[in-house]
Amino acid sequence: MINVKVNGVLMNVSASTIAELLSELQIDPDRVVVEVNLEIVKKERFNEFTIKDGDSIEIVNFVGGG
């Protein structure tokens, strides 16, 4: 388990990559942009980008409308 801050909220998670974190939080990876420590992470890297204890993660959801 690691401690990370997700959208300003401290969380204790078991995930080690962004893809695992999104799955743990039940978030569709196709509908978000993820920033780790002020760096935007491309979707292609979600499976390989390792998150570490103390990271600050922002997850922004796309919302459709008309």
C-alpha positions in Angstrom: 0.0 0.0 0.0 1.2 3.5 -0.8 -0.1 6.9 0.2 -0.9 9.3 -2.7 -2.9 12.5 -3.0 -5.7 12.1 -5.7 -7.5 15.3 -6.6 -6.4 16.8 -3.3 -7.6 13.8 -1.2 -5.0 11.7 0.7 -5.6 8.0 -0.2 -4.0 4.7 0.7 -4.0 2.5 -2.5 -2.6 -0.8 -3.5 -2.0 0.3 -7.2 1.5 0.6 -8.5 0.7 2.1 -12.0 -1.8 4.6 -13.2 -3.8 1.9 -15.0 -4.1 0.0 -11.7 -5.1 3.1 -9.9 -7.8 4.0 -12.3 -9.1 0.4 -12.1 -9.0 0.5 -8.3 -11.0 3.8 -8.4 -13.4 2.4 -11.0 -12.5 5.2 -13.5 -12.6 4.6 -17.3 -9.1 5.4 -18.6 -10.5 6.4 -22.0 -12.4 9.4 -20.4 -9.7 11.0 -18.3 -6.5 13.0 -18.4 -4.0 12.2 -15.6 -1.3 14.4 -14.2 1.3 13.2 -11.8 3.4 15.7 -9.9 2.4 18.4 -12.4 3.4 16.2 -15.4 0.7 15.1 -17.9 1.0 11.3 -18.5 0.0 10.1 -22.0 -2.7 7.3 -22.1 -0.2 5.0 -23.8 2.0 5.1 -20.7 -0.8 4.4 -18.1 0.2 0.7 -17.9 3.9 1.4 -17.4 3.9 4.7 -15.4 4.8 3.8 -11.8 3.2 5.8 -9.1 5.2 6.3 -5.8 4.4 7.0 -2.2 3.7 10.7 -1.8 2.8 11.4 -5.5 0.2 14.1 -6.2 -2.2 12.9 -8.9 -4.9 14.9 -10.6 -7.5 13.0 -12.6 -9.7 15.1 -14.9 -12.8 13.5 -16.4 -14.2 14.5 -19.8 -17.9 15.4 -19.7 -20.0 15.4 -22.8 -22.9 17.8 -23.3 -24.8 19.6 -25.9 
